Every structure is written in C-alpha cells, then in structure tokens.
Amino acid sequence: MNYRNIIAIMGVMLIIVGISMIFPAVWSLYYGEDDWSAFLLSSAITVSAGLLAHKATGLRGEVQHKEAIAVLTLSWIAASAFGSLPYLLTGTFVSFADAVFETISGFTTTGASVIPDVEIISHGVLFWRSLTLWLGGMGIIVLFVAVLSSLGVNTLQMFRAESPGAGAEKIKPRAGTTAKILWFTYVGLTVVEILILWALGMPLFDAFCHAFGVIGTGGFSTKNSGIAYFDNPLLHWAMILFMFLSGANFALHYQAFRGKDLRVFWKNGEFRLYAHLMLLFTVILTGVVLASSDYSFEAALRQAAFHVTAIMTTTGYAISDYDLWPYFGRSLLVLLMFIGSCSGSTGGSIKVGRLLILLKQFRLELQRAIHPRAIVNAKINGRSISSEMMINVQQFFFIYLSITAVSTVIISSWGIDLVSAFTAAAAIMSNVGTGLGLVGPMHTYDFLPAAGKYYLSFLMIVGRLELYAVLVLFLPSFWKK
C-alpha cells in the first residue's frame, strides 16, 4: 500500500472540489448576495489543502488496486468534509452533522436534505447543493482520472474502482480517454436539458439546478414543493425523458451518438429490461392513480411515469405527494427503490444489470429442474455469465438486503415508525433520498438526531460506492503493505 500515492490523489481531488466552489460565488455576486466571500474562502482553504497534500507527497508510479479502492472511499469522505465548508461559512448550518449530511447527500446523488425551507437560503448555496449532485453523478473520481491521464499517469485501476455500476465498460483502450468521453457525454446531456427547461419557461438559474439534479440523478430542488412548483406538463415530460436517459448506461449514449444508430440501445439486454420495467410499472401505476383520483388520463399517466422514472433512476424528484397514494401504489414505488437504474449510469441501488443476471440464473435453474442432464449456460448480450460473476451478484444482493434490514432496526431505535424507518433505510442505501411517512417526498431528514445523520451519511457512501469499496476498509489486512 503506497500511502503517499493515496494522499497525493486525494490532494488532486480536493483541488477539483475547491475550484468548483468558485461557481456558486459567481451566482451570489450576480444576485447581489453577501455570501460570495464565504465560497471564495472555502475554495481557497480546499485548494490549499489539496495542493499541500499533493505537493508534500507526489504521485509516483502506477496506482495499484488496493490504493484505488482506498482513494475512492477516502476521497469521497474528504470531499464531503471540505464540501461542507460553504454551508458552515455562509451560516446555512450551525451543526457540522447537518452540513456533512447535506454535502454527502449531494456528492452521493442521494438528494436527501435536512433543510426544511430551501427558499430562504441564498442562490449561491442552492447552486452549490445542485453542483455537488452533478459532480457526484458521473463521479468526481472519473473526472479526476481524465485529469491524471493527461499527466501520463496510469489510472486504469482508478477508473475501474469508480466507474458507476457493475457493468460499466471501457469504450476506449485507455481509461483516461474513456473518462473524458463519458464526461463529454455527461456535459452534453446537461447542456441540452438546461436549454430545454429554459425554453419551456423555467428560469435559467432553476434550469441549471434542476438539470444538475436530473442528469446526476440526485433530486435537490430550489423550491420547497420541488418540481410540483412548476405546474407545466411539457416541463414534466421533458424531465421524465432526461431522467430515463440518465438511468441508462452512458457508454450506450456515446456509442449511439458516434454510430448515429439508436438500435445500440435495444441490442443491450440490460437496457431492454430497464425499458420494459419502466413501461410495466408506469402502466400499473397509471391505473392506480386513475382509480384513486379524479385526474385526467394524461395527468394520471404523467404522475405515474414521472414517479416511476424518478424512483427507479434514484433521482427522487416528485410532482405530487405520492405518500397519499393507495398502499398498493406506494408498495410498487418502494419495490422500484431496490431495482435502480442501469449499470454504467449515474443512478444507484442494486442495478438492473444485477437483476437481469439473477433472472437469467433463475430461468436456468428451472431448466435444470426439468432437464437435469442438460448443459445450459446463462448469457447476456451473447456472453456467458461466469460462475464468479453469479456468486458476486448473489453476495451483493444478500449484503445489500442485510444492511437495509439492520439499518431499519437501527433507525427505528430513534423512535421512528417502521414504515418511515424501512423506507428511509431503503431510500438512503439506494440513493433515492425520499421514502414514505416521516421521510416522504414533502418532508426532510432534519428531525433526526446528530448520530442518525452521521449513520445515514455513512449509508449513502456505502450505497453510492456499491458496498465493497467501503466495507473492505474495515479489514485490517487491507492496510498491510
């Protein structure tokens, strides 16, 4: 384990985070708010700490696998600690627990908040909240890999550790080139959505913040009522489209754009299951909404499509209080929290790719029960699923559900009802952010004790980094040279 490399890499990460703090200062100046200096001070502190860490150690040689894993988790923690400075220096929060919770929620694209009234805070703080979502969406580490590759450093292990999703694949031989392509694709989608939201009547500042939330599959809003504030059906449909696109594998976006052939999406088995699940749940929930309300068909379809897409992609936005829906409808939304988006997307949760592998194996076991001597293999996109991959997915599924179950018990120990505790654990682990009951779409997490906020912050990182990158740090053997 090369500790000098770990510190040096974390230094570059802090420099990127520190430079990012300049952008909300610009918005504060534009709106004539006084907290612009707090952002510049936060930027100076963060960049200085990053420069000191990088220069004092220096990055030498290739990044090894264990170093990449350590950097991945520790950099997320360091970015969140320094990222909380703008909240503290602007006076948005007095409690460090609140500031860290809000920051980690942003960088992990969870979108859970402890701010009861977002409309009274400054534009600079609102922009910083949304910017953390956007930076965390594709992964600060992937951006960092793109930067390091230009310095001639082999960063393949870093890319493999951070590339979102179990099935993220390289689309160029060099990891740095792949990271740059993914980020250009990510930026391109963001710019297009900003322009569309603006053209549909959303103010430019709000268009920036909500586009960051959609493309980063986060969910922070500039309004207390969220997207429901913007009573514009066309705007809602536009956000549905971009949430759906953000939940797909970004490598497919690049391949489709480069080859000018949209069929690349449908040729991918995971994307087909993703689209079919979206359609199935939307149809069912449209019927639920129609049967339990006086909505028109278009409004019911929009309600269903929006919330299915928002929950499944782990974006977490809402255009109404779905906690008032019938129990059946709410149960379906909770189920979607455990499915998540595609591998290689900015979304969280278990992922459709893993679900597809489990379904393929289930079908295979049924065939073996009928034909015990038959030699059959489960395949995805023409490739056989290895036994190692199958075991890995099964272990992930078991550990994920176990942590959710244990967390439900822990959260309920703070005097929280079972529905709120369970959906809070599920929403935080899946990075959806909003659940039911006390943590429903019209509520925040500000009622939790400090210990609760720290614990849920830990869960956000565990969910975002897909368990192993965090849990392995608790093994003493991991730190041995």
N, C-alpha and C positions, 0 to 999 in steps of 0.2 A: 504494500500500500504506500503510494507516494503522496505523503501529506502536503508537500509543497505544491504539487500539481492541483490538489483539491482546493487549497487556499487561493492559488492563482486564478483558477477558473471561476471560483466564487467572486473574486475581485472583478473580473470582466462582467459577470452577471450584474453586480451592483452598479457598475458604470452604466450599463444599459438602462437599468431601472432609474438611476439618478437623472440621466439625460431625459428620460420620459417625463419627469416631473416638471420640466420646463413648459410643456404644452398646456397644462391646466393654468399655469401662471399667465399665459397669453390670454386665455379666456377671462381670467379675473381682471386683467388690465382692460380688456375690451369692454367689459360690463362695469368698469369703474369701481370694482370691489377692492377692499384693503388687504385681502389675504394673499395677494400675489407674492409678497415678500416671503411669506411662510413657505410657499412652494419653492422659491429660489433657494432659501436657506436649506430646506430639506434636500434639494438637488445637490447643493454644494457639499453637505455632510455625506450624502450617499456616494457621490462620485469620489470624494476624497478618501472615504473608507475603501472603496473599490480599487482606486489607484494605489493606495498604501498596501493593500493585500496582494495586488498583482506584482507591483514592483519589488516588494520585500521578499517575494518567493520566486517568481518567474516560472513560466510554463516550460517544462523540458520533456521532450520525447513524446511518445505515443500515450494516449490516455487508455489505461487498462480497464477491464470490465468492472472490477470492484470499485475503482476510482470513479467511473462514470455513474454507478449506482449511488455512491456516497454523495457525489456532487449534485446529482439530481434532487435528492431529498433535502440536503443541507442548503442548497441554493434557493429552493422554494421557501425554506424557513427564513433564511437571511433576507430574501427579497420581501417577504411578508413583514419581517421585523422593521426593516428600513422603510418599507412602503407605508407603514403606519404613521410615519413622521408627519406627513401633511395633515392627517386627521388630528394629531395631537397639537401641532404648532398653530393650526388655524382655530383651535378651540372647539372643533366639531365634537370631539370626545374628550372627557377628562380621564376616563378609565382606560388603562392600557389594554385590558381584556376586550373592551368594545372595539378599540382601534385595530387590534390584531385580528379579531373575528371578522370585521368588515374587510380588511385587507386580504386575508386568506380566502375569504368568500369570493373576492374578486379574482385573484390570481388562479384559483382553482375552478373558476367559472361556475361556482355554486349559485351565487346570486341571492343567498340568504342575507338578511340585513337586520341590524339592531337599531336602525334609525326610524323612530316612529313617525316623523314628519320630514320627508325629504324636501318638501317645497320651501322650507325656511332656510336651508343651507345654501351656500354660495354656488355659483356656476362652476367655479374652479374645482370645488370638492366634488360636485356632481360629475364633472368631466373626468376627474381622477378615478372615481369609482368605476365608471364605464371603461376607462382606458385600461385598468387592471384586468377587467374581463377580456378585453381584446388581446392584450399581451399574453395572458394566460391561456387563451383559446388554442392557438396553434402551438403554444409552448414557448416560453422565453428561452428555454434551452435550445430549441430548434433554431431560433433567431441567432442565438449565441454560436451555434455550430457553423452557421453561414458566415459569421464574422471571423471565427477562428480559422476556417478553411482558407480564407484569403491571406492568412499569415503563414500558410504552409504547414499547419499542424494537422495530424491525422486524427479526425474526430468521429470516426465511424462508430465507436462504442457509445459516444455521447448521443449520436443520432438514434441508435437502436434503443437506448435507455429511455429517451424522451418522446420519440415518435408516438403520437397519440393512437391508442388502440392496439389490440393484439395482432392485427393483421396488416399493420402499416408496412408498406413495402417501398424499397428504393426504386425510383424511376430513372435514376442516372447512376453510373458506376460509382461516382464519388458522393459521399454522404453530404458534404458541404454544398455541392451542386443541387442535390435533391432538396436540401433545406431551403435553398434560395428559391427554387421553383415553387415549392409549397407556399412559401411566404409571398411570392409574387401573386400566386393564385388567390391566396387569402386576402391580400390587399385589394386585388382586382374586384373580388366579390363585394368587399366592404364599400369600395368607392361607388360601384353600381347601385348598391342598396341605398347609400346615403342620397344619391341623386334622385332615385325613385321616391323615397319617402319625402324628400323635399318637394318634388314635383307634385306629390299627392296632398300637399298642404301642411305637412309637419314642419315647424320652424327648424332652421338649419342646425341650431345647437342641439335640439332634441333629436334630429335626424342622425347626427353624429353619435350621440349617446346610445340611441336605440339600435342603430346599425352595429355598433360595437357589441351590444348585448346579444343581438341575433346571430351574427357571424361567429362570435366567440361562444355561442350557446350558453350565455350567462343568465341575464334576466334583470339586471338593475334598471330602474326606470327613473325618470326625472319628475314623475308625478306620484302622489300618494295612491291614486287609484290605478296606477300602471297604464297599460295600453287601453284600458277602458275609458281613460280620459279622452282619447282620440276617437270620437264616435264617427268613424269613416270606414265603411265596408271595404272599399278598394284598398285602403291602407292595411287593413287586417289581412286581406288576401295576399297582398304583397309580402307581408311578414311571414305568412304561412309558407309561401314559396321559398323564401330565403332561409327559414328555419329548416325546411325539408332539405334544401341543398347543403346546408351546413352540417346536417346529420349524416351526409354521405361521405364516402372515402374521398379525400381531397386529391389523391392520386388519379382517381377516375375523372375528376374535373379537368385536370391537366391533360390527360390522355384524350378526352373528348374534344378539348379545345385545340390541341395540337393536330389531331387527326380529322377534326371537323366532322366527327361521326358520333352522334348521341347513342348509337347502339352499344357503345362500350359499356354503358351503364347496365343495360338489360342483359348483357352477356355475363355479368358478375352475379354469382349466386347469392351472395350476401345482400346486394342491393335489391335483388328481386324479392327476397323475403322481407326486407325493410319496407319496400313499397307496398307489398301485399298486406303486411301487418297494419301499416298506416291506413290503408283503404278499409280493411275489415273493421278496425276499431272505430273509424270515422262513421261508417255506415251504421254500426250498432248504436253508437252514442247519439247519432242524429235521431234515431228512433226514440231513444230515451228522452232527449230534450223535447222532441215534438209531443211525446205523450205526457210530459210533466209540466208543460208551459204553454203559453199562447203565442210563441214565436212563429213567424212565417217559416216556410221551408228553407229559404235562403239563409235566414238568420240562424235557424237551428243547425243547418249544415255548416255554417261559418263557425258557430260556437264549438261544435264537435271537432271540426277539422283543426281549428286553432289550438284547442287544448290538448288534443291527441298529439299534434306535432310538437307543441311546446313541452309536453311532459316526456314524450319518447326521445326527443333530441336533447333532453335535460336542459332546455333553455329556461323553462319555468315562468314565462310570461302568462298573463291571464287577461281576458277581456270581460270577465264576469266572475262572480264568486261561485266557483263550481262546488264549493263545500255545501251549497244549498241544493245540489242535485240529489236525486234518489240514491239510496245506498248502492244499488247496482252500478250506476254510472260512476260513482266515486271509487268503487272497488276496481273497476276497469282502469281508471287512471292510476291507481296505486300499482296495479299489475304492470302498467307501462313503465313505471319507475325502475323496475327490475330488468327490463329489456334493454332500454337505451338505444343509442344510435349505432352507426356502422363503425367498424374498425378503421382507423386512419382518419376519423373525423375529429371535430373539436368537442364532441359530446362525451358524456361519461357513462356510468353504470356498467352492467355486465357485458353489453355489446351484442348486437345481432349476430356477429360472426361466431361468437361462442355458442349462442343459442342454436345456430344452424348446425354446428358440429355435434351438439347434444342430440338434436333431432335426427341427424344422419345416423348417429350411433344407435338411437332408439329404434329406428327403422331396421337397421342392420341386425339388432338383437331379435326383433320379431321374425325376420327372415331365417335366422339361425334356429329359432324355436320350431319353425315349420320344416326346415331342411337342415338338420344338424350337421350333415357331412358336406354341405355346400361351402365352397371357398368364395367368399364375397368380401369386397372392400368398399368402405365408405369414401366417396370422393367429393371434392368441392372444386368447381372450375376446372375439372379434368385432372386434378391432382389428388392422389390418395392421402387420406388423413393418417398420419403416423400414430402408433400407439403412444408415443411420448407426448404428442400434441393432445391426444384424447385424455390422457392422465392429467396433464397440465390444466386443461379446461375443467375437468371434473373437480380437481383440487381447488381451483379458483372459485368455482361455483359453491363448493362446500364452505370454504373460508369466508367468502363474501356473505353468505346467509348466516353463518355463525356469528360474525362480527355484528351484523344487523340485529340479530336476536339478543346478544349480550348487551348491545348498546340500548336496545329498547328497555331492558331491565334497569340499566344504569340511569337512563333519562327519567324513567318512572319513579326512581327513588327520590327525585326532587319534588315529588307531589304532583306530577303531571299525569293526566288520564292516559289510559292505554292507547287509544286511537291517536292522540297527539304524539305520544312517546314513540310509537311504532312508525308512524309516517314521518316523524322528524328524523329518526334513525335512517329510514329508507331514503328520504329526500336528501339528507346530507351525504350519505355514502354514495348515492348515485349522482350527486352534484346537481340535482334538480332545484333544491333550495326550498320550495314550498310543498307543504303536505296538507294535512287536514286538521280540523279542530283549532287548537291554540297556535298552530303553525300554518294555518290555511293561507290562501292567496291574498287575503286582506289583512294579514297580521304579520308581525315581525318576531324576532327572537330576543327582543330586549328584556323580556321578563325573566330570562334565565339568570341564575347566579353566575358569578365570575368563573367558578370551577366548571360549570356547564358550558360556558362559551369556549373555554380552553379545550375541553374534551371534544366538542363538536368541531372546533378548528382542526384538531388532530385528525378527526374522522374525514374532514374534507380533503386533507392531504393524502390520507390513505386511499380514499376513493379515486382521487384525481390521478395518482401515480400507480393505480391498479395493484394495491396490496403489497406485493413482494418488495418493491423498491424501498418501502418504508419499514416493513416488518423485519427484513434481513438485517437492518442496522442494530437490532436488539440482540443479535448473535455475537458473543464475544469473539468467536473465531473469525468473523468478518473483518475485524480491525487488525488482525495479526498480519505482519509483513510476510 
